[in-house]
Amino acid sequence: MNVKKELTLQQHFDTEGKKASPLLPEHIKNFLVDIDGTICDDIPNEEPERMVNVEPYPDAIKVINQWYEEGHIITFFTSRTDAHKTITENWLRKCGFKYHFLLLNKPRGGNYHWIDNHIVRATRYEGNFTKEFVEVTTKVQVFEK
């Protein structure tokens, strides 16, 4: 079972005063973390037997658990399917990852374009899982008003 802390959401209202979806406090981040190729070697769904014993990246455990202890929300968001849920939960527990949620069935293939009414920040994993990361500002596609 994953480790859970209570989430504190704040009421939010739109410009007309109507109730909107609640928000996390500004100082709390909502981390969505991929599994394969990000916190461990890239294991394809077609080889689930490798998911059982793949070694996690040690820095990933340290950094993610630190974020959790700081009160941030940790959600593993993976292309693994429902068929891999038990293997994945057992592996996360065995490795000692602290997290709130596990979302399966992320579309495969990369080239993700996330459309949301909230700010979305992306950090690309490039082989080093460190606590600090560099924010790079690039072109952002938005809908015309």
C-alpha positions in Angstrom: 0.0 0.0 0.0 1.3 3.5 -0.8 2.0 6.0 1.9 -0.7 8.7 2.1 -0.8 12.1 3.8 -4.0 14.1 3.9 -4.3 16.6 1.1 -5.4 20.1 1.9 -7.3 21.7 -1.0 -8.4 25.3 -0.8 -11.8 26.5 -2.1 -11.5 28.5 -5.3 -14.0 30.7 -7.1 -14.2 32.0 -10.7 -14.3 35.6 -11.7 -18.1 35.6 -11.3 -17.9 34.2 -7.8 -19.0 30.7 -8.7 -17.4 27.8 -7.0 -14.6 26.3 -9.1 -12.4 23.2 -8.6 -10.3 23.5 -5.4 -6.6 24.3 -5.6 -3.6 23.2 -3.6 -1.9 25.9 -1.6 0.6 27.8 -3.7 3.7 26.4 -2.0 2.6 22.7 -2.7 3.6 21.2 -6.0 1.7 18.4 -7.7 4.4 16.1 -9.2 3.5 13.7 -11.9 6.4 11.3 -12.3 6.9 8.7 -15.1 8.3 5.3 -14.1 10.0 3.6 -16.9 13.1 5.5 -18.1 12.7 8.1 -15.4 13.0 6.4 -12.0 14.3 3.1 -13.3 15.5 1.6 -16.6 13.0 1.7 -19.5 11.0 -1.5 -19.4 8.4 -2.0 -22.2 4.9 -3.2 -21.3 5.5 -6.3 -23.5 8.1 -7.5 -20.9 6.4 -7.2 -17.6 8.6 -9.9 -16.0 11.4 -7.4 -16.0 9.3 -4.9 -14.0 9.6 -7.1 -10.9 13.3 -6.8 -10.4 14.4 -3.6 -12.2 16.7 -1.5 -10.0 15.4 2.0 -9.2 17.7 5.0 -9.6 18.8 5.7 -6.0 18.7 9.4 -6.5 15.0 9.1 -7.6 14.0 7.5 -4.3 15.9 10.1 -2.3 14.5 13.1 -4.2 10.9 11.9 -4.6 10.7 10.9 -0.9 12.1 14.3 0.1 9.4 16.1 -2.0 6.8 13.9 -0.3 8.2 14.8 3.2 8.0 18.5 2.2 4.3 18.1 1.6 4.2 17.9 -2.2 1.9 15.6 -4.0 3.5 12.6 -5.7 1.7 10.8 -8.4 3.3 8.2 -10.6 1.8 8.6 -14.1 2.8 5.7 -16.3 2.1 3.9 -19.6 2.0 0.7 -17.7 -1.5 -0.8 -18.0 -4.1 -2.1 -15.6 -2.5 -5.5 -16.0 0.7 -4.2 -14.5 -0.9 -2.5 -11.4 -0.1 -5.1 -8.8 3.5 -5.6 -10.1 4.0 -1.8 -10.1 2.5 -1.2 -6.6 4.6 -4.0 -5.2 7.7 -2.7 -6.8 7.2 0.9 -5.6 6.6 -0.4 -2.1 9.6 -2.8 -2.2 11.9 0.1 -3.3 10.6 2.4 -0.6 9.0 5.1 -2.8 6.5 7.4 -0.9 3.6 8.5 -3.1 0.0 9.5 -3.0 -1.4 8.1 -6.3 -0.6 5.8 -9.2 -2.2 6.6 -12.6 -1.9 3.9 -15.2 -2.5 3.8 -19.0 -0.7 7.0 -20.0 -0.7 7.0 -23.8 2.5 5.5 -25.2 4.8 7.1 -27.7 5.9 10.4 -26.1 5.4 13.8 -27.8 2.9 14.8 -25.1 0.9 17.9 -25.4 -0.9 18.6 -22.2 -3.9 21.0 -22.5 -5.2 22.3 -19.2 -6.7 25.4 -17.6 -4.0 25.3 -14.9 -0.3 26.1 -15.2 1.7 23.0 -16.3 5.4 22.9 -15.9 7.5 20.2 -17.5 10.9 18.8 -16.5 12.5 16.4 -18.9 14.5 13.6 -17.2 17.9 13.4 -18.9 19.8 10.9 -16.9 20.3 12.6 -13.5 17.6 12.7 -10.9 18.7 15.5 -8.6 16.7 17.6 -6.2 17.4 20.9 -8.1 16.5 21.4 -11.7 16.9 24.2 -14.2 13.8 25.9 -15.5 14.1 26.6 -19.2 11.7 29.0 -20.8 10.8 28.1 -24.4 7.9 28.7 -26.7 4.6 27.8 -25.3 1.6 27.0 -27.5 -1.7 28.5 -26.3 -5.2 28.8 -27.7 -6.1 32.2 -29.2 -8.6 34.2 -27.1 
